[in-house]
């Protein structure tokens, strides 16, 4: 470590105490106290030649790379010695993890068995839906019949292939891990809808997800309400079959990376509860060419989010539009449905509008296939038949805050 040559050199007798040039013993003391080591003889000689003052010496020592590295190692050591908490589930240390039944401070999330986290609150009253206690509007099923008929008729008029996909909730797949007893007193709202003849074309891959989970392969993130890579692959496969397409060979051979994630449930606890998530390190053969997600999310919104993926090597030349929720999106940190679709179709447009429809957008981009999807817990609210999604995004960005949910709910 070397100090700069001071502008004015004065002897100790000519200087004030603050500006006095250092002697050998001063230089040794600074090295020992600041850097924790004695100086080399060449370092002492250099400082004596330049006659740095105490203030200069301390300032440069504290700003040096050597001191910063020393502080970094000290900080790490302090972290290692600090009290720690186990916040990831492992069977061998389960008794030190957050116990089942623990609720997040806001009451939205609850810890289940074996480290599985679940929604326990929220706007859709998920628990009441699961037990069959949720009270639906008298005309709820009639409005869903009209909506489904509109989707099928509109797809026919536009000449697009259509897949309607209902996404099972985490609780319906992993109910055995929920920490509290759940007494079923009636059918769930989604079960009432799917039992109606009008909904015969809606895909609901619950049995496939349950069978995969029962075989020991996880299909959801433990600390998030969303599907993991395997779960998304199952959902994508069902919808692709409906559209007359298949995942190309080798799609699962892309490089993967694993990282810890708290997710939308684990982040509600202090300390955060995390799990490991393995995803591709890229978009596979696709690339993202348009994406307003950062701007929409910065406004605290989801409605109006849109991403466009292009894959010149795709086996299917069609343009696919996906109307769905956050489970449909794909980015380097989450392998949602659109990641899989983008490996198949030449162009994929993903729009945040669960079970939605935008006829004008479909015409404008030349859509040839459409997937509409939504989580089964959202089924209690019937979407609007047709919405201008570009206007939703423009309004969100101009206002700097979310538009009301009434813009997409009938």
N, C-alpha and C positions, 0 to 999 in steps of 0.2 A: 504494500500500500504506500502511495507517494502523495505528498501534499504539494500544492502549487507554490511557486516562489512568490512571497508577498511583495506588494508594490514598494513598500518602504522598509528598509532594514535599519533597526536601531539596537544599540547595545542595551543590556538589561538596565544599566545605570541611566541611560537616556530616555527609557520608555516608561509609560505608566504601567502599573501592575497588570492591567488587562491586556495591554499590547506587548508585553515583554516576550522576547524570543525565547524559545525553549532550550533547556540544557539537556544533557544526556539522560539524567535521572527522570526528567519530566517525560521524555519520549518513551522510556521504558515503562513508566507508570501508566501512560495512556494505552499502550499496547496491551498491557496486562489487564487493566480494568475494563476496557471497551471490547477488545478482541479476544481476551482470555488466553493470551500467549505472549512470551517475550519476543521482542523484535530481533531480527537478524542484524548482524553488524553492518551489512550494507544498507539496511533500512535506517539504522541510527545515523550512519554517515550522511545519507541523503538528506535527512531532516536537519542535521546540524549545518549542512551547507546552505540550505534554503532559509534557515532560521525562522521557521513558522511560529506564529503566536499560539497560545493556548486555545483561544477561540477558534482559530483556523484549524488547528489540529483536531479538536473535538468535532467540529462540523463535518470535516471531510471523513473522519473515521466513522461517524454515524451514518454518513451517506454512502459508504463504500459497499461494494458487492459482497465483500467478505463478512461485513457486519450483518447485512440483510440475510445472507445464507445462515449465519449463526442464529439469528432470531427465528428464522423459519424452523430450524431443527429444535429450538427450544419450545416453540409453539406446539410442534407436533408432540414433543415429549409431555407437555402439559395436558394435551388432549388425551394421550395414552394413560396418564395418571388420574384423570378426572373420572368421577363416577359414570358408569355406562349402563345402558339399558339395551336389552335384546329386543329388536323391533322387527325381526323377520322370523317366520315360523320354520323351525326345524324340529323334527320329532324328538331328537335326543335332548333338546333344551327347552321343551315345551312348557315345563313348569315355571320357567322364568319369563315367558312371553305374556302379552296382554291376555287376561283370561276371557273365555267365552262369555258373552252377555254384556261386556263393556260397551257402552255407547260413547260416541263422539260428543264433544262439548255441545255441539249444535243439535244433537239428537238425530241427525240424518243417517248416520252409519252405525252399525253394530258388529261386534266381533263374533264370528261363529266358531264352530269347531275346526280344529286343525288349520287355523290361520286364515280361514275364508271370511271375508268381509262382505256384508250385505247392506243394501238400502233398508232403512228402518223408518223412513219418513219421506218427506217431499210432497210435491203438489199432487201426485197421482194416487196417494193413499194405497201404496203397493200391498201392504199387509191385508187391508180390507178386500182388495181385489183377489188376493191369493185365497183367502178363506171363503170367498163368495158373499161377503157381507156388504160389498159396495152397492149403493143404490144408484141405478141408472135412470136417466130421463125416460119417460114413457115412450117417446118417439125415437129413442136412440137406435134401435135396430132398423127401423124404417129409414132413417137417415143414412145408415151404413149401406143398406140395400141400394138406395139411390146413388150413393157415391161409387160403389163397385160397378153398377151399371154404367155410370158416366165414364169410368176409367176404361171399361171394355169397349164401349161405343166409340169413345174418342180415339183409342188405339186403332180401331178398325177404320175410322174415317181418315186417319193420318197414314194408314198403311204400315204401322210399326208392330214388331213383335213385342209382346208384353209378358213380364213375369212379376207377379205380386207376391212379396215375401214378408211374412210376419216373423219377427225375431223373438224367440223365447227369452224370458227374463232369467237372470242368474238363479233366482230363488226356485224357479220351476225345475231347473236342472239339478241344483245342489241343495234341495230342501232338507236333505238328511243332515246337512251341516249347520242349519239354522239353529241358534242356541236356545230358542224358546218354543214351547208347544204351539202348533198351529192347527186348530180344529177347523176342518172344512165343513161349512154349513150349506154350501151351494156351489154351483158352477162359477168359475171365473168369468169375467166379462169376455175375454178372448175365446173362451170355450163356447159361450152363448153365440158369439158371432160365427165361429167356424162350424157350428152345428147347423147353421142356416143354409139352405140350398144356394143362396146367392153368393156364398163365400167358397163354393166348391173348388174354385181355381186358385185360392190363396194357398201358398206353400207355407208350411209350419213344421220345420224339421226337428221338432222336440224329441221324437223317439231316437233319431240318429245321434243327436247331441247327448242324450242320456246314456245310450249304449256305449258311446265312446268314453264318456266319463266313468261309467261303471267298469270299463275295461282298464282303467287306471291312467288314461290319457286326458289331461286337463283341457277344457275347451273355453274357459274363462280365465281372466287374470284374477289372482286371489285377492288383490287389494284394489280392484277396480270393478266397475259395473259392466265393463265391456268385454267382448270376446278376445281371446288370445289368437295367435296365428292359426292354431288347429281349428278352433271354433269358426273363425272367419272362412277358412277353407271349406268347411262342411256347408256353410250357408251359400257360399259362392257356387259350389258344385251343384246344389239343388236348383238354383236360379239359372245357371248356365244350361243345364239340361232342358229346362223349360223353354229356353231361347234357341235350342238346337245347336248349342256350342259345347265345347269341352275344354278343360284346362290342357294346355300343350304339355307334351312330355318334357321332363326336366325342369319344370317350374320350381320344384322344391330343392333344386341343387344349387341355388344361388348362395353366395357367402352370407353367413349369419353372424350377428353379434348379440351378446347378452349384456344387459345392464339392469340395475335395480330401479324399480319404479314404485312410487307411492300410489299413484292413480287417484281417481276422483273420490275414492273412499278412504284410502290410507292417509291421504293428505289432511283429513279432518281430525286426526289424532295428534297428540303431542306427548312424546316424540312421534314422528310419522311412522306408520307401519308400511313396510315395503315387501315386495316380492321380486323375483327375477323374471325378466321378459326377454325372450329371444326373437329377433326379427331380422330380416335382410338388411344389409348395410346400404341398400340402393332401392330403386324402383324396378329392379329386374331389367327387362328389355325396354321398359317404357321410360318416358321422361315427362316431367310436369312443365307445361307451357303457360298456364295461367293459374293464378291462385290469389284470392283476396282474403284468405283466412286470417292472416296476421292483422289486417286492418279491421275486419269485422270483429275479431276477438278483442282487439284493443278497445273497441267501443262497448265491451261487455256483452256481446251478442253472439248468437249462432245463426239466427234467421238471416238469410242473404249470403251465406258463405257459398263459394263456388270454386271448384278446381277443375282443370282440364288436363288430361293425360294423353300423350300421343305415342304410338308404337308402330313405327314403319315396318317392323318385322312380324306384326301380329298375324296369326293364322286366319282371323276373321276380319274381313274388310269393312264391316259395318261400323256406324257411329252409334254408340250407346250413351243414353242419358240415364243417370241414376238419381232418383228423388228419394232421399233418406235422411237419417240422423247422423250423429257423429260416428256410428259404427260403419258407415259407408265410406268414410274418408281414409286416405292413406298419406302418410308422410314418413320421413326417415325413422320416426319413433313409434309409429303405429301402423300395423299391416291390416287396415280395414278392407271392406269388400272391394273398393275401387282398385286396390293393388292387384287383386286377382283378376278383376275384369280387364285391367289395363294390360295384362299378359295375353289376353285373348283378342280384344277388339282393337282396331286401328286407332280409334279415338273414343275417349270416355269423358263425359261431363258429369261431375258429381255436384249436386245441389242440395243444400240443407233445407229440406221440406219433407218431413216424415210422411210417407204414403201420399205424396203430393202430386201435383200436375201443373204444367205450364204449357199450354198448347202453342202459344206464340214462340216460346223458346225452342220447342221441339221443331217447329217449322223453320225457324231461323238457322239452326245448326244442321239441318238435314238429318234428324234422328231417324234411325232405322230399327232400333231396338230400345226398349225402356224397361228399367227395373224400378218398381216402387216398393220401398221397404219402410218398416217402422217397428219399434219395440212394442211387444204385446201390452206393456203397462200403459202405453199411450192410447190404447184402443178406446178408452172411456171418453175421449174427445174426438169428435168426427171432423176431419179436415175439410176445408173448402174445396169445391169441385175444381176450380181453376184459379190460379194466382199468378200475377206478374212478379216473378222472382227478381228480375232486374230492378224493379221499382223498390222492392224490399231492401235490396242491397244499397241502392242510392239513398233511400231515406235514412237507413242506419248510419251511413258514412256522413251524410250532411248534418244529421242531428248529433252525432257523436255518442249515441246511446241506443239501446235496443228498441226496435219497434214492438208494439204490443202483440201478444200471441193471438189476439183476435184477428190479426191480419191473415192468419193461416188456418184458424179454427172456425168452423161454421157456427 
